[in-house]
Amino acid sequence: MEVAELKKVEQEEKKVEKFVQKFKRAVRESEYKERPLIEEFKRGMNRTIRRKLIEVERPSRSIEQWFEMITNLDTHWRESR
């Protein structure tokens, strides 16, 4: 998958876990490194989750931390509903 394909990965209404898995698959074949990966990941998130992450968390420096943050936020959000 090329960089253009990575840009197409979006969460939309997908569950967070599926979005993260799809993004990780796309990352393996891209040439992107940490900062550009994080920016593409944030761009692909559903707007509500992105807003909550920006409000709640301090910025992480690694894409793995972003994967963990979005998964944790989603888990807590589902439990509180």
Buried (B, 14 or more C-beta within 10 A) or exposed (E): EEEEEBBEBBBEEBEBEEBBEBBBEBBEEBEBEEEBBBEBBBEBBBEEBBEBBEEEBEEBEEBEEBBEBBBBBBEEEEEEE
